[in-house]
Amino acid sequence: METLPLTPPYGPELVGTAGERDVLERFLDFYRRVTVSKVYGLPDEDTKRRLVPSLTTLAGLLRHLTIVERNWFQHVLAGRPATADGGDGGWSVDDVTVDELVVEYEQECERSRAVAAGLTLEDVGSHPELGVVSLRWVYVHMIDETARHAGHADILRELTDGVTGAV
């Protein structure tokens, strides 16, 4: 697995005066990259080790975020059929390597970008519980979801080997 450098400027700093869409996309991509960076250099067993009482692991965060990306962009916005997540939100990762999880997540993020590229911020999709949501709303939700899990990943990485920060 190659090293993922996150050296300043990280991305959000580059769009301080950009339009709304550029800002939303840059922040989401930044947190996607931070999350992926948290598993770099770690063996599979460390990424799958439970360090908190929940099922949350570094590897599980990647799978979970892959499913979240797929749900919001492919299912809700593009109207494609939902896919099963195994019923656990994607937290079970015994069947894959961390390298496979990174590839799967990065591919799903690319598919999300492709869906979004064909939409305006005002275009909408239908969520089974929330009803109609715009791409703008999905971007904000995904920034929230991905940033929250990037923070979880930062804590788990620190507990694993002491590494902290956007690395």
C-alpha positions in Angstrom: 0.0 0.0 0.0 1.4 3.4 -0.9 1.8 6.2 1.6 -0.9 8.8 1.5 0.7 12.1 2.2 -1.4 14.7 3.9 0.9 17.7 3.9 -0.4 21.3 4.1 -2.3 22.7 2.4 -4.7 19.8 3.0 -7.5 21.0 0.7 -10.1 23.0 2.6 -7.6 25.8 2.9 -7.5 26.1 -0.8 -11.2 26.9 -1.2 -11.6 29.7 1.4 -13.3 32.0 -1.2 -14.6 29.3 -3.6 -18.2 28.7 -4.4 -20.4 26.5 -2.2 -20.1 23.3 -4.2 -16.3 23.5 -4.3 -16.2 24.0 -0.6 -18.5 21.1 0.1 -16.6 18.8 -2.2 -13.2 19.7 -0.9 -14.2 19.2 2.8 -15.8 15.9 2.1 -12.7 14.7 0.1 -10.4 15.9 2.9 -12.2 13.8 5.5 -12.3 10.8 3.1 -8.5 11.1 2.8 -8.0 11.5 6.5 -10.0 8.4 7.2 -8.1 6.3 4.7 -4.8 7.7 6.0 -5.5 6.3 9.5 -4.9 2.7 8.3 -1.7 3.3 6.4 1.3 1.4 7.7 -0.8 -0.8 10.0 -1.1 -4.6 9.7 -4.6 -6.1 9.2 -4.7 -7.4 12.7 -4.2 -3.9 14.2 -6.9 -2.4 11.9 -9.4 -5.1 13.0 -8.6 -5.0 16.8 -11.4 -3.8 19.0 -10.1 -1.1 21.3 -13.5 0.2 22.5 -16.6 -1.8 23.7 -18.5 -1.3 20.4 -17.8 -3.0 17.2 -15.9 0.0 16.0 -12.5 -0.7 14.5 -10.3 1.1 12.0 -11.2 -1.5 9.3 -14.8 -1.4 10.3 -14.9 2.3 9.9 -13.8 2.0 6.3 -16.4 -0.6 5.5 -19.1 1.3 7.2 -18.2 4.5 5.4 -18.2 2.6 2.1 -21.8 1.5 2.8 -22.8 5.0 3.8 -21.3 6.4 0.5 -23.1 3.8 -1.5 -26.4 4.4 0.3 -26.5 8.1 -0.1 -25.1 8.6 -3.6 -26.0 5.4 -5.4 -29.3 4.5 -3.7 -30.8 7.9 -2.6 -29.5 10.2 -5.2 -29.0 7.9 -8.2 -32.1 5.8 -7.5 -30.2 2.5 -7.8 -31.4 -0.5 -5.7 -30.0 -0.6 -2.1 -27.4 -3.3 -1.4 -27.3 -5.4 1.8 -24.8 -4.5 4.4 -24.9 -7.8 6.3 -27.3 -6.3 8.8 -24.5 -4.8 11.0 -23.9 -1.5 9.3 -20.7 -2.9 7.8 -18.7 -3.3 11.0 -17.9 -7.0 10.3 -14.6 -7.1 8.5 -13.2 -10.6 9.1 -13.6 -11.5 5.4 -11.3 -8.9 3.9 -7.9 -7.3 4.2 -7.4 -3.6 5.0 -5.9 -3.1 1.5 -9.2 -4.5 0.0 -11.2 -2.2 2.2 -9.2 0.8 1.1 -9.7 0.0 -2.5 -13.4 -0.7 -2.0 -13.8 2.6 -0.2 -11.9 4.7 -2.7 -13.8 3.1 -5.6 -17.1 3.9 -3.9 -16.0 7.5 -3.3 -15.2 7.7 -7.0 -18.7 6.4 -7.8 -20.1 9.0 -5.4 -18.2 11.8 -7.2 -19.5 10.6 -10.5 -23.1 10.6 -9.4 -22.7 14.1 -7.8 -21.0 15.4 -11.0 -24.2 14.9 -12.9 -26.4 16.8 -10.4 -26.9 20.3 -9.2 -26.9 21.1 -5.4 -30.6 21.5 -5.7 -31.3 18.1 -7.3 -33.0 15.7 -5.0 -33.3 12.1 -4.2 -35.7 10.1 -2.0 -34.7 8.7 1.4 -37.1 6.0 2.9 -37.2 7.7 6.3 -36.3 11.4 5.6 -38.2 11.8 2.3 -36.8 14.2 -0.2 -33.2 15.4 0.3 -31.0 17.5 -2.0 -27.4 16.9 -3.1 -26.5 19.9 -0.9 -28.1 18.1 2.1 -26.3 14.9 1.3 -23.0 16.7 1.0 -23.4 18.3 4.5 -24.6 15.0 6.0 -21.6 13.1 4.4 -19.2 15.7 5.7 -20.7 15.3 9.2 -20.6 11.5 9.0 -17.2 11.2 7.5 -15.6 13.8 9.8 -17.1 12.1 12.9 -15.7 8.8 11.8 -12.4 10.4 10.9 -12.2 11.5 14.5 -13.0 8.0 15.7 -10.3 6.7 13.5 -7.8 9.3 14.9 -8.5 8.0 18.4 -8.3 4.4 17.4 -5.0 5.0 15.6 -3.6 6.8 18.6 -4.7 3.9 20.8 -3.0 1.5 18.4 0.4 3.0 17.9 0.4 6.6 19.3 0.1 8.3 15.9 -2.1 11.3 15.9 -3.1 14.1 13.5 -4.1 14.3 9.9 -1.5 11.8 8.7 
